[in-house]
Amino acid sequence: MLAWVDRLRAGGHEAYLDAHPDLADRLRILEQQGRRHRAEREAAAGEYERCGDTYLGVYDSDPAQHGADEVLYSAAVCYESAGLLEPAIQVLQRLVKMVDSPMARPAIARLARAYAAIADYS
């Protein structure tokens, strides 16, 4: 499906898509959904770093998209699962700045646990 969307968006169809913005929006949504499904498959296969990168790419492609906060949260969970606390912390820091998001509170809790995991008490 993503290959089909890519072909429509890049294969000389720009003028048609410019004339039909509703189709362009649908293609963007299909692309985001497809990439989110790819990230879910990567997580299920234990490819957590790749999963985090995929989710982060989905977010970065359109930070104003519906569910952007959930995408960031999922990226952080994947990075944590890969044992990559630094990128997880960076993503969580972005998420806690979204104060109106319902994902901000769970992000704060995850951020605290991540900081505790890397703390040096000596």
Phi, psi and chi 1 to 4 in degrees:
 res  aa     phi    psi   chi1   chi2   chi3   chi4
   1 MET       -  -43.3  176.2  177.6   70.0      -
   2 LEU   -63.3  -35.2  -72.3  176.7      -      -
   3 ALA   -63.7  -40.4      -      -      -      -
   4 TRP   -63.2  -45.9  177.7   79.1      -      -
   5 VAL   -62.0  -44.0  170.0      -      -      -
   6 ASP   -60.2  -42.4  -71.3  -19.3      -      -
   7 ARG   -62.6  -41.3  -87.7 -175.5  -77.5  176.6
   8 LEU   -67.8  -36.4  -80.3  175.1      -      -
   9 ARG   -79.3  -26.5  -68.7 -179.4   77.2 -171.4
  10 ALA  -120.1   -9.6      -      -      -      -
  11 GLY   -90.5   45.0      -      -      -      -
  12 GLY    81.2   14.2      -      -      -      -
  13 HIS  -103.3   14.5  -56.0  -74.3      -      -
  14 GLU   -59.6  -42.2  -67.3   84.2    5.0      -
  15 ALA   -62.9  -40.5      -      -      -      -
  16 TYR   -64.7  -43.6 -178.1   79.8      -      -
  17 LEU   -67.5  -34.6  -67.8  174.9      -      -
  18 ASP   -63.9  -34.4  -72.6  -17.3      -      -
  19 ALA   -79.1  -16.2      -      -      -      -
  20 HIS  -129.2   73.5  -61.4   87.0      -      -
  21 PRO   -61.1  -27.7   16.2  -24.0      -      -
  22 ASP   -64.6  -38.3   57.5  -34.7      -      -
  23 LEU   -68.2  -40.1  178.5   59.2      -      -
  24 ALA   -61.5  -40.5      -      -      -      -
  25 ASP   -64.7  -42.1  -73.3  -18.7      -      -
  26 ARG   -63.4  -40.3  -72.6 -172.9 -162.6  139.1
  27 LEU   -64.4  -40.1  -71.6  174.7      -      -
  28 ARG   -61.7  -43.1 -178.5 -176.2   47.9   77.1
  29 ILE   -65.2  -43.2  -69.3  167.4      -      -
  30 LEU   -60.6  -41.0  -79.1  173.0      -      -
  31 GLU   -62.9  -45.2  178.9 -175.1   24.7      -
  32 GLN   -62.1  -43.9  -69.7  169.8  -13.2      -
  33 GLN   -63.2  -42.4  -71.1  173.5  -18.3      -
  34 GLY   -62.9  -41.3      -      -      -      -
  35 ARG   -68.8  -34.9  -68.9  173.0   69.8 -165.6
  36 ARG   -65.8  -39.9  -73.0  175.2   89.1  165.6
  37 HIS   -65.1  -37.2  -72.6  -62.0      -      -
  38 ARG   -61.2  -43.3  179.1 -171.8  -57.4  152.6
  39 ALA   -62.7  -39.4      -      -      -      -
  40 GLU   -63.0  -41.3  -68.6  168.6    5.0      -
  41 ARG   -65.1  -39.3  -71.9 -169.1  -52.7  -87.9
  42 GLU   -63.4  -41.8  -69.3  165.0  -10.3      -
  43 ALA   -64.0  -43.0      -      -      -      -
  44 ALA   -63.4  -29.1      -      -      -      -
  45 ALA   -87.4    0.4      -      -      -      -
  46 GLY    81.1   12.7      -      -      -      -
  47 GLU   -91.9   68.8  -61.4  173.5   -8.2      -
  48 TYR   -69.7  -38.3  -62.4  114.9      -      -
  49 GLU   -64.4  -45.3 -178.1  176.3    6.6      -
  50 ARG   -61.5  -39.7 -178.7  174.9  -74.0  162.5
  51 CYS   -58.7  -47.7  167.7      -      -      -
  52 GLY   -61.0  -43.0      -      -      -      -
  53 ASP   -63.1  -40.2  -68.4  -16.7      -      -
  54 THR   -64.7  -48.2  -59.7      -      -      -
  55 TYR   -60.6  -41.8  -85.1  125.7      -      -
  56 LEU   -64.4  -37.2 -161.8   53.0      -      -
  57 GLY   -64.1  -38.7      -      -      -      -
  58 VAL   -62.1  -46.0  170.9      -      -      -
  59 TYR   -62.7  -49.6  174.3   80.1      -      -
  60 ASP   -63.3  -26.3  -72.5  -21.2      -      -
  61 SER   -70.4  -24.5   70.7      -      -      -
  62 ASP  -163.2   83.1 -176.6    8.7      -      -
  63 PRO   -61.5  -17.3  -21.3   31.4      -      -
  64 ALA   -92.9    3.4      -      -      -      -
  65 GLN   -64.8  155.2   66.3 -175.4  -75.3      -
  66 HIS   -62.7  129.8  175.9   72.6      -      -
  67 GLY    83.1   15.9      -      -      -      -
  68 ALA   -59.6  -36.6      -      -      -      -
  69 ASP   -65.0  -38.6   54.4  -14.1      -      -
  70 GLU   -67.0  -36.0  -65.3  171.5    7.6      -
  71 VAL   -63.9  -45.5  171.0      -      -      -
  72 LEU   -62.1  -43.3  -84.6 -177.4      -      -
  73 TYR   -61.0  -43.4 -170.8   80.9      -      -
  74 SER   -63.6  -38.3  -63.9      -      -      -
  75 ALA   -60.7  -44.6      -      -      -      -
  76 ALA   -63.0  -42.0      -      -      -      -
  77 VAL   -61.6  -42.1  169.6      -      -      -
  78 CYS   -63.4  -45.2  -73.1      -      -      -
  79 TYR   -62.6  -41.1  -74.7  133.5      -      -
  80 GLU   -61.2  -42.5  -77.1 -178.9    7.0      -
  81 SER   -63.8  -28.0  -63.3      -      -      -
  82 ALA   -82.9   -4.8      -      -      -      -
  83 GLY    79.0   18.5      -      -      -      -
  84 LEU  -102.3   84.8  -58.7  170.1      -      -
  85 LEU   -73.3  -33.1  -68.3 -179.6      -      -
  86 GLU   -62.0  -51.1 -175.6  175.2  -23.6      -
  87 PRO   -66.2  -31.8   11.0  -17.2      -      -
  88 ALA   -62.5  -43.9      -      -      -      -
  89 ILE   -63.3  -42.8  -72.2  170.2      -      -
  90 GLN   -60.7  -42.4  -69.1  171.3   -7.6      -
  91 VAL   -67.9  -43.6  170.2      -      -      -
  92 LEU   -63.3  -35.7  -69.8  167.3      -      -
  93 GLN   -63.3  -37.3  -72.8  172.5  -26.0      -
  94 ARG   -65.2  -39.9  -68.8  167.9   76.0  174.2
  95 LEU   -70.5  -39.2 -177.2   54.1      -      -
  96 VAL   -67.2  -17.1  -61.8      -      -      -
  97 LYS   -75.2  -13.1  -68.4  177.7 -176.2  175.4
  98 MET   -87.7   72.9  -60.9  177.1  178.8      -
  99 VAL   -60.8  -25.6  -66.4      -      -      -
 100 ASP   -86.3   -4.0  -66.2  -28.2      -      -
 101 SER   -79.7  139.0  165.7      -      -      -
 102 PRO   -68.5  -13.8   17.7  -25.2      -      -
 103 MET   -86.7   -7.7  -58.5  -52.9  -64.8      -
 104 ALA   -65.1  -42.8      -      -      -      -
 105 ARG   -65.8  -48.4  -68.1 -179.3   92.9  170.6
 106 PRO   -61.7  -30.8  -14.2   19.8      -      -
 107 ALA   -66.7  -38.2      -      -      -      -
 108 ILE   -62.9  -42.5  -69.3  168.8      -      -
 109 ALA   -64.0  -44.0      -      -      -      -
 110 ARG   -64.6  -38.6  -84.0 -166.0  180.0  -86.2
 111 LEU   -63.5  -42.3 -169.4   56.1      -      -
 112 ALA   -62.2  -43.0      -      -      -      -
 113 ARG   -64.6  -38.9  -76.4 -165.8  -59.0  -88.0
 114 ALA   -65.8  -42.7      -      -      -      -
 115 TYR   -62.5  -40.6  -78.4  140.0      -      -
 116 ALA   -64.5  -35.2      -      -      -      -
 117 ALA   -67.9  -28.0      -      -      -      -
 118 ILE  -103.7    2.3   60.9  172.0      -      -
 119 ALA   -67.6  144.5      -      -      -      -
 120 ASP  -114.2  111.1 -178.6    9.5      -      -
 121 TYR   -97.0    9.7  -63.6  105.7      -      -
 122 SER   -80.9      -   54.6      -      -      -
